[in-house]
Amino acid sequence: MDENNVNILTKVDYYVQLVLKRRWLIILPFCLSMCVGIYLALTLPEKYSASNLILVVPKSVPDKYVPTLQASDTGQRINTIKQQIMSRTNLEKIIERFNLYSEPKYRNWFVEDKIGHMRRNTAVKVTKSGQGIESFRIVFAGKNPKIVMGIANRLAETFIDESVKIIQIEVMETNKFLQDELDELRGRLEKIEIAIQKYRKQNMGNLPEELSSNLKMIESLQLQLSEKQQDLRDAKNRLVELENRFSAINLSEESDPLLVQVSSPSALPPDKEPSDLEKLQATLASLQLRYTDRHPDIIRLKSIIENLEAAQKEMLPENIKTESGETPEAERPDAEETQIANRKKKKTSLFDKARFDIATQREATFREINMYNADIAKIEKMMSEYQKRVEKTPKTEHSLMAKQRDYENLQRTYKNLLDRKLESDFAVNMEKKQKGQKFQVIDTARLPQKPISPNIMMIFAGCLVVGLGVGGASFF
């Protein structure tokens, strides 16, 4: 054998002898640790665990048909429900229902200690995937297997009930909020509608849609005004003509009472009638150039001309008759004086009749002038009112557009909110029919057969490691 092998055998033999010599330093700690392990395995209380598997079921109606109204996501909702089932009120109810912590050793425990101990024995374990939370477990641990199973199932039932309540509360609160906003917007819309109606009523005649009719009315009034002004000028011309004729009658009567030139019917002597008749015929021709034959002035003038022509024939000597209706004899000397007296008397009455006719016509002309002036004043007043309406239209249009713009914006907001409200109503019906996202227990808690603690193998393994460690340390 070579030298290296000899050295190795020598060292091995040395350590074997050493172990044999100090073997009690290893055996005693090992035995003590095993005894401790056996004691712990026999004295530690057994603890059982039960759990429920709850699946997150997505809603059966796609979002494009009925959008979700839930304010929180699944993780937040699970945390919220977890806080509710871990609340003091809920845990106290479970403690009273299952008569927990009624043993003598828990007699001095406060309620807070019991609730804290129960919270430590309760856990919610979430299983996640790439698409989010798919499922989770509610786990409870305790000494009594039946009580553990009952509490685990009770916690799961509470979780499901609370989840339904929370989802319905979120949806109903959203629906109520939308309804309140709709009511408020509807009230504001009604106020704006009333304000617009009141403004339109106050500014009736100045509204933008009435601008065209106002302009047409001004144009029509201008035409009427032009016609009335022309009629007024014609009436004034007739008045001047009547004044001239009246003056001519007075002058004719003063100059030659037997040979008066008049234009009134039956008022002119035969030898002077042709000149007045020609004047009247010239006036008639002038008026016929401007008016039709149905005009009152033309009708009146034609009547005067006809009367003048009749008077001319009547004043001829061969047509003059006495009061008895007999034709006077020219060769009688006294008949000539009688004839002159009768002619003078008749001419005087013709002057009076002519003046009366002209006065009547002048009075009628004055009435026409006053009527035309009143009509012109009325038309000018109406034109002024319509002109003011046209001038006020831009300001009225600006104010009305501002009010209308506010109304349209609010109406558009109301329509969008109304669409959201209808979607919310669908969501509420969907939640009532449980077609939305929900939690479903797919594995209920069962009676545990094997305790989760104490773990005998782990205890003995730990004690073995500790005993060997202590023996090894004392050996060296």
Secondary structure as GFF3:
##gff-version 3
##sequence-region A 1 476
A	DSSP	alpha_helix	3	21	.	.	.	ID=ss1
A	DSSP	alpha_helix	24	43	.	.	.	ID=ss2
A	DSSP	beta_strand	48	57	.	.	.	ID=ss3
A	DSSP	alpha_helix	74	85	.	.	.	ID=ss4
A	DSSP	alpha_helix	88	98	.	.	.	ID=ss5
A	DSSP	three_ten_helix	104	106	.	.	.	ID=ss6
A	DSSP	alpha_helix	111	120	.	.	.	ID=ss7
A	DSSP	beta_strand	122	129	.	.	.	ID=ss8
A	DSSP	beta_strand	132	142	.	.	.	ID=ss9
A	DSSP	alpha_helix	145	202	.	.	.	ID=ss10
A	DSSP	three_ten_helix	208	210	.	.	.	ID=ss11
A	DSSP	alpha_helix	211	255	.	.	.	ID=ss12
A	DSSP	alpha_helix	273	290	.	.	.	ID=ss13
A	DSSP	alpha_helix	296	314	.	.	.	ID=ss14
A	DSSP	three_ten_helix	317	319	.	.	.	ID=ss15
A	DSSP	alpha_helix	333	432	.	.	.	ID=ss16
A	DSSP	beta_strand	438	443	.	.	.	ID=ss17
A	DSSP	alpha_helix	456	475	.	.	.	ID=ss18
###
